Amino acid sequence: MTPYVHINDLAQEVQSPAKGILSRTLHNDDKVKVVLFAFAAGEELSEHTASMPAILHFLQGEAKVTLGADIVEASSNTWVHMPAGQRHGIQAKTPVVMLLLLLK
């Protein structure tokens, strides 16, 4: 088994669905869990919290991100770090591909 993970093009690892939200775990160890998400346009991940710090890295598309009381716009190359317990939600305005890193 190779001791590393190498992906040339993250956005090509998952295709945005016509409807719904797809997720694919790319890596999971004792320090980080890496999940690639694809949202169809108009799909929403309702507001929730994570029990650990997290990073959102938007690879493609446009979304509205709720961070507590703030609403920010996200597009390709938008990067967000959130502490554990941060309320957040995502609404895809277009098809979106996003990488989530959960820091353990």
Rosetta blueprint (number, residue, H / E / L):
1 M L
2 T L
3 P L
4 Y L
5 V L
6 H L
7 I L
8 N L
9 D L
10 L H
11 A H
12 Q H
13 E H
14 V L
15 Q L
16 S L
17 P L
18 A L
19 K L
20 G L
21 I E
22 L E
23 S E
24 R E
25 T E
26 L E
27 H E
28 N E
29 D L
30 D L
31 K L
32 V E
33 K E
34 V E
35 V E
36 L E
37 F E
38 A E
39 F E
40 A L
41 A L
42 G L
43 E L
44 E E
45 L E
46 S E
47 E E
48 H E
49 T L
50 A L
51 S L
52 M L
53 P L
54 A E
55 I E
56 L E
57 H E
58 F E
59 L E
60 Q E
61 G L
62 E L
63 A E
64 K E
65 V E
66 T E
67 L E
68 G L
69 A L
70 D E
71 I E
72 V E
73 E E
74 A E
75 S L
76 S L
77 N L
78 T L
79 W E
80 V E
81 H E
82 M E
83 P L
84 A L
85 G L
86 Q L
87 R L
88 H E
89 G E
90 I E
91 Q E
92 A E
93 K L
94 T L
95 P L
96 V E
97 V E
98 M E
99 L E
100 L E
101 L E
102 L E
103 L E
104 K L
